[in-house]
């Protein structure tokens, strides 16, 4: 199961961003952290397809940037290095978060794609 979310309202580049979502199964039932086998994050620049800040299948199941609770609520924190513009002269860039998880003893998988529009700070 793959879900895609697009945040077009824009977030300031180079800042901490907290993303919240609910992890669900194929029937849209929340999956508790204890029922998840694994969860990873890949952070991709949408234009160049480059991995950002070396975040490629980084474990986030109650580790590093991520937490999941008993209700399947995910909280993911992106650091300023995750949201910095890759090209300093860009006015904006899109960062794609690819969140993958396994459940049911590893026999089932889920994926969420999240596109976040990053807005550069205006120059002097």
C-alpha positions in Angstrom: 0.0 0.0 0.0 1.4 3.4 -1.0 -0.1 6.8 0.0 1.2 10.1 -1.3 0.8 13.5 0.4 1.8 16.8 -1.0 2.4 19.9 1.2 2.2 22.8 -1.3 1.9 25.6 1.4 5.7 25.8 1.7 8.0 25.4 4.7 11.1 27.5 5.3 14.3 25.8 4.0 17.0 25.1 6.5 14.7 24.8 9.5 13.4 21.9 11.7 10.2 20.5 10.3 8.0 18.0 12.3 5.8 15.8 10.1 2.9 13.8 11.7 0.9 11.0 10.2 -0.8 7.8 11.1 0.7 4.5 10.0 -2.1 2.3 8.7 -2.6 -1.2 7.2 -4.3 -2.0 3.9 -7.7 -1.6 5.6 -6.7 1.8 7.0 -6.5 0.4 10.5 -3.7 2.1 12.6 -0.7 -0.1 13.2 0.8 0.2 16.7 4.6 0.5 17.1 4.7 -3.0 18.7 3.2 -4.5 15.6 5.7 -2.9 13.2 8.8 -4.9 12.2 10.7 -2.0 10.7 10.3 1.5 9.5 12.8 3.5 7.4 13.1 6.9 5.8 14.7 8.0 2.6 15.0 11.7 1.9 15.2 12.6 -1.8 15.5 15.9 -3.8 12.6 15.7 -6.2 14.3 17.5 -9.1 17.7 15.7 -9.1 16.6 12.5 -7.4 19.6 12.8 -5.1 19.6 11.4 -1.6 19.7 14.3 0.8 21.9 14.4 3.9 22.8 10.7 3.4 19.3 9.7 4.6 18.7 6.5 2.6 16.6 3.8 4.3 17.6 5.2 7.7 15.8 3.4 10.6 13.1 5.6 12.2 11.0 3.1 14.2 11.4 4.8 17.6 14.9 5.7 16.7 16.7 8.7 15.3 14.2 11.1 13.7 11.1 9.1 14.3 8.7 7.8 16.9 5.5 5.7 16.5 3.1 5.2 19.4 0.6 2.5 20.3 -2.0 4.3 18.2 0.1 4.2 15.1 0.9 7.9 15.3 4.1 8.7 13.6 6.1 11.9 14.4 9.1 12.5 12.2 11.6 15.3 12.7 13.5 16.7 9.8 16.7 18.6 10.8 17.9 21.9 9.2 20.5 19.8 7.2 17.6 17.7 5.9 15.7 20.8 4.7 18.5 23.0 3.4 18.4 24.0 -0.2 20.8 21.9 -2.3 21.3 24.8 -4.7 21.7 28.0 -2.8 20.3 30.2 -5.7 17.1 28.2 -5.8 13.9 30.0 -4.6 12.3 26.7 -3.7 12.9 22.9 -3.8 10.8 19.9 -3.2 11.9 17.3 -0.7 10.4 13.8 -1.0 10.1 11.7 2.1 9.8 8.0 1.4 8.6 6.2 4.5 8.6 2.3 4.3 7.4 -0.1 7.0 6.8 -3.8 7.5 4.2 -5.5 9.7 2.5 -8.9 10.2 5.8 -10.5 10.9 7.4 -8.9 7.9 4.9 -10.4 5.4 3.2 -7.1 4.7 4.6 -3.7 3.7 3.4 -0.1 3.6 4.8 3.0 2.0 4.1 6.7 2.3 5.4 9.4 0.0 5.4 12.9 1.2 6.4 15.9 -0.9 7.3 19.1 1.0 7.8 22.4 -0.7 10.8 24.2 0.8 11.0 28.0 0.3 14.4 29.7 0.4 14.9 32.8 2.4 14.9 36.0 0.4 18.3 37.7 0.0 19.2 41.1 1.4 
